[in-house]
Amino acid sequence: MTRITIKDIAKALNVSTSTVSKALSDSYEISDKTKRMIVTYAKKMGYIPSKTAQNLRMGKSNTIGVIVSDVSNTFFSQVLQSIQLSLEVKGIYTIIMQSGFDEDTERGCIQSMMNKEVDGLLISPVKSDSNIDLLQKFQKSHPIIFFDRIKSSLKAPKIGIDNEKAGYKATKHLLRKAYKNIVIILGKGLGISQSRLNGYKKALKEYRRPATERDIAYITLGNLQLMDQEIAQFITNKINESPKIDALVCGTENISTRTIGVIQKMGIKIPEEIAIVGFANTPLASFFNPGLTTIVQPTERLGQISVEKILKLLKQSPPYTKDSEQIILDTELIVRESSQKNHLVK
């Protein structure tokens, strides 16, 4: 069945499209008699108002843009699902784009969102202040929420996790399991890396263990082949040193999963020779051989709060720099076989 339009109603009742539009919007400019005639006919014919047209009249697109580095990453895919479901129940659409860990690509994503006239933007930026000039321009008329990577100097709400505490939690678990020579592998250029490194150092200091720069690796993200090469080189260097490493903390999900593969290809046994704790939200962590001990982030809550904050801002008027609240969520350590030893150190 063909959908009836305002033009069809106007033609049938011999009035202008403007009159029909105003009558259906309950405008004071149209008499009650004409309104009743038009509304009655519209209901009889099964007229459904165009949401797009209504939004355009209100100066809104009814869409929220979301930009992340990698949609295939389990952490981001879970956050995106939470965001999309939270917006869907409010009748708002989601436009999702990925930056691929590249600032230029991210710039194109932001520009595209501006061209699509989204009502607001949720972003996990490539770097702390990447493309801040364009974001400042967008923020003059639209709200922005930062999530996950929240080191941006832009005044806006930021929702993330306690990365320092998470790094501390992962490292302390290994120390309590009697591992002594613990190294850490982090993502190069990620704002969250420094906080997770701070937590790693804090735990080592608490147990009076030295934390040297030689025990820290920064891996290039985005190129899997290069990641594997850099991880393999770092581990090779560390097992040839004295004292040889016996445990490592992996600072992102990609690093965690790639490191397990690299170590197993090298013929190194987990956890007998090297134990691993990784940041990972993948439900497959328990099916790895051995099961991977993980720091799990509250992705569902992260997405829900991000949506709550942007919907609150959308009810306000520019400028959107008044609200710079920072919300920090905790993580959960799930212990599996990859970090297990038979005794604990108090």
C-alpha positions, 0 to 999 in steps of 0.5 A, spaced: 500 500 500 502 506 498 504 511 503 499 517 503 503 524 504 501 531 506 500 532 498 495 527 497 491 530 503 491 537 500 489 535 493 483 530 496 481 536 500 482 542 495 487 545 500 494 547 500 500 543 503 502 548 508 495 548 511 495 541 511 502 541 515 500 546 520 493 543 521 497 536 523 501 540 527 495 543 531 497 550 529 493 556 531 493 559 524 488 554 522 481 554 524 478 549 528 473 547 523 479 546 518 483 542 523 478 537 524 476 536 517 484 535 515 485 531 522 479 526 521 481 525 513 488 523 515 486 518 520 481 515 515 487 514 510 492 512 515 497 518 514 503 517 518 507 523 519 514 523 517 519 523 522 525 525 518 521 531 516 519 533 523 526 533 525 528 537 520 523 542 522 525 542 529 533 543 527 534 535 529 537 529 525 535 524 531 541 521 530 548 520 534 555 519 532 559 514 535 567 514 533 571 508 535 578 506 533 576 499 531 569 496 531 572 489 531 575 490 538 571 486 543 571 492 548 568 497 543 563 492 540 560 491 547 560 499 548 557 500 541 552 495 542 550 498 549 550 505 546 546 503 540 540 499 544 540 505 549 539 510 544 534 505 540 529 505 546 529 513 546 527 512 538 534 515 536 539 512 531 546 511 531 551 512 526 558 509 527 565 510 524 572 507 526 578 511 526 583 505 525 588 508 530 589 514 525 588 521 526 587 523 519 582 518 518 579 520 525 579 527 522 575 525 516 570 521 521 569 527 525 568 531 518 563 526 516 559 526 522 558 534 521 556 533 514 551 528 516 548 534 522 548 529 527 545 531 534 551 530 538 558 526 538 560 520 542 568 519 541 574 515 544 579 519 540 586 516 537 590 520 542 588 525 547 588 531 543 587 529 536 583 533 532 581 538 538 580 544 533 575 540 529 572 538 535 572 545 538 568 547 532 563 542 533 562 543 540 560 550 539 553 547 537 553 540 538 554 536 545 560 531 545 562 526 550 569 522 551 569 515 553 574 510 554 580 515 552 578 521 556 585 525 557 582 530 552 583 537 554 576 539 551 571 541 556 566 536 556 563 530 560 568 524 560 566 517 562 572 512 563 575 506 567 580 507 573 586 505 568 591 506 574 587 501 579 586 496 573 594 496 572 595 495 579 590 490 580 593 486 574 600 487 576 599 485 584 595 479 582 602 476 579 606 479 585 601 475 589 602 469 585 610 469 586 612 472 579 618 476 580 620 479 573 614 482 571 614 486 564 608 490 561 606 491 553 602 497 552 599 500 546 604 506 543 600 513 543 594 511 547 592 515 553 590 510 557 597 506 556 600 511 561 595 510 567 596 503 566 603 503 566 603 508 573 599 502 576 604 497 574 609 501 577 605 502 583 604 495 585 612 493 583 614 499 588 609 496 593 613 489 593 620 493 593 621 490 586 625 495 581 621 498 575 626 499 569 624 502 562 627 496 559 621 492 562 616 496 558 614 495 551 610 500 547 607 496 541 604 499 534 597 498 534 593 497 527 598 493 523 597 486 526 604 483 522 608 489 525 605 488 532 607 480 532 614 482 530 614 487 535 612 483 541 616 477 539 622 481 539 621 484 546 619 477 549 626 474 545 630 480 548 627 479 555 628 471 555 635 472 554 636 477 559 638 475 566 634 475 570 629 472 565 622 474 565 616 470 568 610 474 567 607 479 563 601 484 563 598 486 556 595 493 556 590 492 551 585 486 548 589 486 541 596 486 545 593 480 549 590 475 544 596 477 539 601 476 545 598 469 547 599 467 539 606 469 539 608 466 545 605 459 543 609 460 536 615 461 540 614 454 544 614 458 551 609 454 556 604 458 559 604 459 565 610 455 567 615 459 563 611 466 562 604 467 566 600 472 562 594 477 565 591 481 559 586 487 559 580 483 555 573 483 554 572 477 549 568 471 552 573 467 548 578 468 554 576 462 558 576 458 552 584 459 550 589 454 552 590 456 557 584 460 559 586 467 560 586 471 566 583 478 564 582 485 567 574 486 564 571 493 563 564 495 564 562 496 557 555 496 558 555 501 563 560 505 560 555 505 554 549 507 558 552 512 562 555 515 555 548 516 552 545 518 559 550 524 559 549 526 551 541 526 552 541 530 558 546 535 554 541 535 548 536 538 553 540 544 554 542 550 549 550 551 547 555 552 549 556 545 551 562 546 555 559 547 562 559 540 564 566 537 564 564 531 569 568 525 569 565 519 571 570 513 573 568 506 573 572 500 576 574 493 573 574 486 575 579 481 575 577 474 572 583 469 574 584 463 570 589 458 568 594 463 564 597 466 571 596 460 576 601 458 581 600 453 587 602 458 592 601 466 594 605 471 597 602 475 602 
